[in-house]
Amino acid sequence: MASNGLSLVRRAAEAVRRTPRWKKGLVFFAVGASTLTYACQDNRVLQICDGTGNKKKVVILGTGWAGASFLRNIDTSLYDVHVVSPRNYFTFTPLLPSVTCGTVEARSIVEPIRNIVRKRNGAFRFWEAECFKIDPTNKNVHCRSDVGTNINGNGEFVVDYDYLIVSVGARPNTFNTPGVTENCHFLKEVEDAQKIRKSVMKCFERAALPNLSEEERKKNLHFVVIGGGPTGVEFAAELHDFVNEDLAKLYPDVKKYVNISVIEAGGHILTMFDKRITQFAEEKFKRDGIDLKTNFKVVKVSDKDITMTNPATGEVAVPYGMAVWSTGIGTRPIIMDFMKQVGQGNRRVLATDEWLRVQGCEDVYALGDCATIAQRKVMEDVAAIFRVADQDNSGTLTVKKIKDVLGDIYERYPQVELYLKSNQMKDFHDLLKDSDGSSKELKELDIEQFKKALAQVDSQVKMLPATAQVAAQEGSYLADCFNRMKTCEEYPEGPIRIRGAGRHRFKPFRYRHLGQFAPLGGEQTAYQLPGDWVHVGHSTQWLWYSVYASKQFSWRTKMLVVSDWGRRFIFGRDSSSI
């Protein structure tokens, strides 16, 4: 231990000696737990951490759904866990639209990161900072803190890693539309929801002033939502209920000037849902007086007008009081830079394999909205699959040979099973029929017949949606893999390696869709389960309450969210702007 501490001091002294801008001044040393830190007056800080014993160091970037889920499930007694994030809390993002209108308070949907691991054993460190560069060659990340890391309140630091978990999420996609960043609100963070809430109240206060004309009041109370996806639709519904149930009582003179518009570039809203839900939502919005503008593309946003185009009407400029932009997500700059380093510069999103490992990079995993799984194609590996199945090298495959590897094929290539279901085939052997459509099953297949049987399977390869449900499942899956890594290295449980010997350590990630909600206001919610099960109504709203309360990260937030909902029914929403 003494020699280890001496080594740290020597390394720190050498770092101080090589600092080019070192000036005489205050120097602070702290030694303990295999860590040494020094700070100086020239805005530089260095942290040297040798970890704890022989444990591997796992660095997590981000505290969103993926990062928090991984942190919640990782066994911290097995790893030295470090978390770097610009926010020291996890946000339950599905309830952000409720925060915008005071239905739920912001504090009720956030959970401090340190609370998640407070009662667990093992090494854990958290730094409130933003990672601005990933260096996979030297296996470290470069970070910058807003709260300061030295006596002058600024500075940068570097964190080494053995395993890196990239879960930094995504940013709003503006499609480079002029004026969006300067004039529109987004809805991805708690701060965004709080800004929207203040903006709504300011619009009503301005409209209530005595020196405004009728046109100015209409402009101030025109609330525009750009984007007809789940977030935009839910916010429009929440705002409509807030105005009619609460603000109408406080501002009776200006209530008649309120107008809520939803602008969607496509032909319908909620296109990711069943058509029955889409139709119900559109009809309900019309009944509620929400102006739904489909097939309109926003081309410019100024501080006074929103300019949009439509094939029938051409270019139209509409005055507004507040605008919320909710049109999808884009890649963060740090991920774009990282993609160039690992040979993915021509992609729009970071690609991983089915085990969430970044393609072209060792010991780096990516999950959540910042990455997507690049599912391998069957036709790319068909020759290798044939070779693995043909164990006696006869040049043909029998039914028995195929059965021996069928489970591995299903695990490695989920599109095979999806193709069978979509074509109402009972099992894999339905594929092994003559190409002329006869019902006779082939007893033996050569390589060309095998290729022909699998030719259409890759049409069922699907991209996973960028949702909280996907990110949470990815985080839990990867944490479970890390917890069992030592065991699975000795006893692999994954499918057969198609291009190598042995088996993969783990089973590949498989997303399990549990259904999705679409709150539509008026205590009505649409719910879609896998398959063809759809329900809309008041009973589904109570199911939505139950599910979202149960999914909170702690009993504290569960109780706060339930109490906020109860307070809303008794006293109404909080209409203050603070």
Secondary structure, 3 states (H helix, E strand, C coil): CHHHHHHHHHHHHHHHHHCCCCCCCCCEEEEECCEEEEECCCCCEEEEECCCCCCEEEEEECCCHHHHHHHHHCCCCCEEEEEEECCCEEECHHHHHHHHCCCCCHHHHEEEHHHHHCCCCCCEEEEECEEEEEECCCCEEEEECCCCCCCCCCCEEEEECCEEEECCCCEECCCCCCCHHHHCECCCCHHHHHHHHHHHHHHHHHHCCCCCCHHHHHHHCEEEEECCCHHHHHHHHHHHHHHHHHHHHHCCCCHHHCEEEEEECCCCCCCCCCHHHHHHHHHHHHHHCCEEEECCEEEEECCCEEEEEECCCEEEEEECCEEEECCCEECCHHHHHHHHHCCCCCCCCEEECCCCEECCCCCEEECHHHEEECCCCHHHHHHHHHHHHCCCCCCCEEHHHHHHHHHHHHHHCHHHHHHHHHCCCCCHHHHCECCCCCCCECCEECHHHHHHHCCCHHHHCCCCCCCHHHHHHHHHHHHHHHHCHHHHHHCCCCCECCCCCCECCCCCCCCCCCCEEEECCCCCEEEECCCCCEEEEHHHHHHHHHHHHHCCCCHHHHHHHHHHHHHHHHHCCCCCCC
